Structures are given as C-alpha cells and as structure tokens.
Amino acid sequence: MHGVSQGIVAAILGLWLYSLAVQKLGAARGSLFGALVPAIAICGGFLFLFEVPTEYETIGVILTTIGIIISMKGTKDE
C-alpha cells in the first residue's frame, strides 16, 4: 500500500500537476515552484505533525520565498 501511494499515486499526480503548472504559467515561472518543495514540507510538518522548525529552517523558508518572488517578477509572461 505504501509503495502504491508513494510510488504510483504521488509520482503520477506530481508529474501531472507540474506539467499543468508549466503549461499554465510557462516554463520559466513553472520551474520556480520546485524550489518551494522544502518550504511546503516544513509548513506541512508544522501544521500536521506539530514539528517546530528551527531558526535556520525558518530563515531558509523566508529566503527561498523572497527569491521566488523576485524571480517571478523578473520572468516575462509567455
């Protein structure tokens, strides 16, 4: 069951959603969201598992988010 949920469902659903994002946002903007995966994992761990992020993790999430915002302003709409 674990192999099916992570190996098949997550992989196929993840690739499909990523390709949909690239299709809707364009390649430059769609590729930026891969950098949000660690930040989303930290937020999910905090919300669902009640794990408090360290100072370095919090700083990393903030810097990553700022970097993505700056990068999105620098990319042109396709």
N, C-alpha and C positions, 0 to 999 in steps of 0.2 A: 504494500500500500504506500509506503514511504517513497519507494522508487518510482511508482507511478505518479504520485503527486508532485514530486520534485523533478523527476527526470522527464516526464512527458508533459504534464499539465503546465508546470511553471515555464519550462523551456519553450514550448509551442506558444503559449499565451504571451510570454515575454517577448519573443521574436515578432509575433503578430502585432502587438501593441507598439513595439519600437518601430516597425516598418510603417505602421499607420501614422505615428508621430512624424517620421521623416517625410512621409507623403504630404501631410497637412502643413507642417512647419517649414519644410525644406531641409536639405542635408545639413547645412551649417547650424541651424538652430536645433534641429532634432538630435544632432550628435552631442550637444551640450548636456542633455539630460542624463547621459551616462555618468557624469560626474556627481549627480545627486544621489546615486545609489547608497553610498556610505552614510550620507546625511539622513536619508529616509530610514535606513536601518537603525541609526541611533535614535531617531524620533520614535520609531516603532518599538524599539526596546524600552524606551522610557514610558510610552503610553500603555503598552500591553504587558510588559514584563516587570515594570516598575524599577528598571535599572537606571540609576542616576549617572549621566555622563560625566566624565572627568573634565577638568578645566581645558585640557588640551583638545579633547573631543569637541567641546563646545566652541572653542576658538576655531577649530577646523571646519565645523559646520558653518559658522559665520563667514569665514574667509572664502569657503567654497561658494556659498550663496552670493556673496558680493562679486566674486569672479564671474559667475554665470550671468548675473545681472549686467555687468559691464560688457561681457562678451555678446550678450543678446542685443545690446544697444549698438554694438559695432557690426552686426551682421545685417545684410540687406534682406528685405522680403523678396522671396522668389516667386 
